[in-house]
Amino acid sequence: MKIYRIARWVVLVALVGAVFLALRKPDALSRPEADSDRAAHKQSFDAKVQQLEDARRQGESGTTVRLTSEEVSSALASAPSPLPTSSSAGVEARPAADTTQLPSVQQTQLAFVNDVLRGQFLTQLSGKDVYVSVAGHLGSKDGYVTFAPTEFKIGDLTVPVWLVNDALQKKLAEQREQLKLPEFVGDVRVENGELVITEK
């Protein structure tokens, strides 16, 4: 009977600890950017994408551009998206019109570390801010972007990847058309802390 009571307290303490870690705000992936820096990064992103398109028009193949996480974040923040998102600078997003879907993403941060893409997303559950962090390898297959997770966290609580991978891959499959690469792009990957896009 005494062992049962001790086990019950241990489980209770573990659950309280897990909830505390899940609601804890993790370290930010990047610092907020000034509007002028964000505009410069967006301009740089556009110029590099234009470089790929120009190479395709001129009949060249194999042209490669390298994008920083700041350039990609600035482009994502200014692009229309079916999921409400904002830049890493903390611009608030519009609430989702359909409340039956997953909770809306209010803030997004991206970082490229070595060959890993790291993303951090802020959402709300029951009125509480919850941060979801995911890391993994970006790639391409049959003209679509692929993502193989290596790490998943809710707040500061690490969740085993095998617990969430099936649900994540199912969600990516549902969003498949949004992951379609432009016709002139042959490959995408993260390498040496940059997003590398190679033209066909």
N, C-alpha and C positions, 0 to 999 in steps of 0.2 A: 504494500500500500504506500509506503514511504517513497519507493522508487517511482511509482506512478505520479505522485505529487511533484517530485523533482523533475520528472520528464515533462509534465504539464507546464511547469514554470520555464523550463528551458525552451520549449516550443513557443510559449507566449513571448519570451524575451527575443527569440529569433524573429518572430513575426513583426514585433514592434521595430526591431532593428531594420528589417527588410523594408517596411513602410517608410521609415525615416530616410533610408538611403534612396528609395525610389522618388521621394519628394524633394530631395536635396538638389540644389542647382549645381551642375558640374562646371568645371573651368571652361571658359569660352574658348573656341577654336581660333578666334582671331579678334583683333581690336576693332572697335567701330572706326569707320572711315569718314573723312570729311566729304561733303558733297562734291567738291572739286576733284578730289582723288577718285571718287566713284565714277564721275563723268569721264575722267581720263582713262580709267581702266575699261570702261564700256567702249570708248573710242578705239582703244588698242585692240579689244576683242573683235570689234567690227572690221578693223583693218586686216587682222590676221585671217578672219573668215573670208574676206574679200580676196585675199591672196590665194586661198585655195580655189575659189570660184574662177579667178583669173587664170590660174594654172590649168584648170579643166578646159576653159574656153580656148586656150592656146594649144590644147592637145598634149600637154605635159602630164606625166603620171608619177606617182610616188612623192609628190611635194608634201612636206611635213611642216606643221606649225606647232608651237608649244605655247600653252596658255597657263597663266598662273591662277591660283584659286581666287585672287581678287578680281581678275578679269572675268572669270566665269560667274562669280557671285554677282558682279555688277550687271552682267548680261541677263542673268536669271531674274534679278530684281526688277528690271525694266521690261521683261517679256511678259505678254499676256499668258496666264497659266490657268488651267482648270482647277488647280489646287491653290488656295490663297496662300501666298508666301510673301516674304519680305527679305530684304538684304540682311547681311550680318550687322549692318549699322543699326538695326532695330526699328525700321519703318513698319508701322502697323499695317496689317493686311485687312481687306474687307472680309466680313464674315461670310461663310458659305451659305448659299441659298437653300441647299438641300440638307436638312438637319438629320436625315436618316443615314447619311454616309458616316464614315469615320470622322472623329473630331478634326476640325480644321487646323492646319499648320499656320501658326501666327508669326513665326520667325524661323529663318533657315540660315545656317552657317555651313560653309564648305571649306575643307582644307585638304591639300595633297601632301602627304608625308611619304617620302621615298616612293614606293610603288602602290601606296594605299590611298584610297579615297575615304575621307572622314566626313561625315555629315552629322549635324546636330539640329534637332527640330524642337521648337517649343509649341506645345498644344495645351489645352485645358481639359481636365476631366473633373467633373463635379465641382467646378469653380476653382480648382487648384491648378497652378502652373506645373506642367510635367514636361521634363526634357527627355527626349529620346535620342540616343546617340548610336550611330551605326558606322562600321568601318568595313572595308572589303576591297576586292580587286575588280576594277572596271575592265570590260573587254567588249568584244563584238563577235556576233555570229549570225550568218545569213542576213546581214544588213540591219541587224538590230543590236542595241546596246545590251550587254549582259552585266550582271553584278553578282559576285560571289562573296557573301559576308564572312568576315573573320572575327567580328566583335559586335556585341549588341548590349546596350545599357539603357535602363530606365532610371533617370537621375544618376546617382552614383552606384546603383545596384547592377552588377554584371549578370546578364542572363545568358545561359549557354546557347550558343548559336544553333545547335541542333533542335532546340525547343521552338525557335522562331523561323528557321529557314524555310520550311514548307509554306507557312503563311506568307512570308515575304515573297517567295517565288510565285505564289498564286496571285498576289497583288500585282507583281510586275507583269505577269501574263495578262491580267485584266487591263493593264495600261500599255499593252504591247505596241499599239499604233503610235503612242506618244514617244516610244523608245526607238522608233524607226530612224535610221541614219539617213541624211541626205544622200541622193544618188551618187554624188561625187566623192563621198567619204568611204574609204576602204577599211579603216581600223581606228579605234580609240583605245587608249590605255593611259594609266598614270605611271610616270617614270621620272625618277630623280626630282620628285616634288612638283611636277608639272603635268598638265593634261596634254597628251601628245595625240594629235589628229593627223592621220595620213590619208592623202588623196589616193583614189584608185589609179 
